[in-house]
Amino acid sequence: MRYGFIEGCVDSHASALAACRGGADRLELCANLSIGGTTPSPGLFRLVRRDCAVPVNVLIRPRFGDFLYDQAEAEEMEDCVRRFRDLGADGVVLGALTPDGTLDEAVMSRLMWAAGDMEVTLHRAFDMTRDPLEALAAAIRLGCRTILTSGQERDALAGAETLGTLRERAMGRVNIMAGCGVRKENIQEIHRRTGVRIFHTSGRRGPVNSGMTYRKPTVSMGLPSLPEYELWRTDEEEFRACAEMVHGLAPLTA
């Protein structure tokens, strides 16, 4: 049995296939990864479920922005959880906060009830809480299987101290998965400093040029900071390098 585990964060069929070929143990499927990820379409899920032989967890996030949701948004998320459960998702990835920066346990409980026996990962809403140890205790109370976190820093390497503390305090009651800025160059260092053996990465190496030969310079369909004719996708070789690094990890001895 492998000691290390790697989850591929993907927002397209092409990226899902690349991550699977590259050695992903599981996928987190989303849409719009360039803005942090939102809930994918059932159509995309069906394609990925059909063509990828690894577990698929689905991100439940109705919009870009903060994790403070109103009643209608909570209902929308609950409906999405049920729909993906019925479609055969292995798990869901979700989170909700109160205005004062704690986990919204009322909304989370609703979503987890809708999830039934699916695995639940608490996503990086965790990194926006005011007290990571308080949020850890809440996640355990709620029954989350995994917490995806950068250690409340800009990336997982910068958050290594907190990641290590979370793993120790969790005592196996919830998995701590390191995410954000995870690359083949830093996986071993993150593991050495934290003991974390579960990693989350998109495995992207750089933008892919659009196939469009005609390009309209006067019209923009999205955020000005996001070029219209650059596509970000998982790179199979980059992901494979990360997976080989993770799968080659050995338990720390001291």
Buried (B, 14 or more C-beta within 10 A) or exposed (E): EEEBBBBBBBBBBBBBBBBBBBBBBBBBBBBBBBEEBBBBEBEBBEBBBEEBEBBBBBBBBBEEEEBBBEEEBBEBBBEBBBBBBEEEBBBBBBBBBBEEBBBBBEBBBBBBEBBEEBBBBBBBBBBBBEEBEEBBBBBBEBEBBBBBBBBBBEBBBBBBEBBBBBBEBBEEBBBBBBBBBBBBEBBEEBBEBBBBBBBBBBBBBEEBEEEEEEEEEEEEEEEEEEEBEEBBBBBBEBBBBBBBBBBEBEEEEE
